[in-house]
Amino acid sequence: MATGRPCIVISDEEQGYDLDLFCIPKHYVNDLERVYIPHGLILDRTERLAREIMCDMGGHHIVALCVLKGGYKFFADLLDYIKALNRNSDRSIPMTVDFIRLKSYCNDQSTGEIKVIGGDDLSTLTGKNVLIVEDIIDTGKTMKTLLQLLKRYNPKMVKVASLLVKRTPRSVGYRPDFVGFEVPDKFVVGYALDYNEYFRDLNHICVISESGKEKYKA
């Protein structure tokens, strides 16, 4: 699946790291299998993505559109790195921010339907250069639907940055412009990715255990 821009590809055989090697909130210790992507690695990769975005979109005013709720941590850290580049390099990106809230999951399954349940008026994106910031691309259906929705408002340009892209047979083949990590078909939580609103307060990206799924089932 890894095509276009290079990203960090985590193989199907990758087992991650023992929970005992990291600081895990006590209330989640029995609900996780392994640490999959440590927080430090997430931040380092996010910094590199900020540089790539600067190279591609520097000099243009962009509207950074955060997909809530799962994208908020990646969004905040990515923009912090872009702001640092604005201060310390010859190129810069004037930015404004906007938010949209989508829902397409129940428990650990995508419903296949996208619901826009909050956010600003998308008509404000007409004629703008838009950078959509998302936590994870699973099947790709949600993002393709969102892109079709945005198309109605005639933005000048739309690019997508996703921290994770899942390698799954259910994929419709969509690939974002900027990708942090390509991961196997496992349900991951942490770094604002949730399971029924739990685990957003976990720094690392981890694989949820079956007992964790049962405990926090909707």
Summary of the structure (lengths in Angstrom):
residues: 218
radius of gyration: 17.1
end to end distance: 31.9
largest distance: 51.4
contacts: 675
relative contact order: 0.21
helix: 30%
strand: 34%
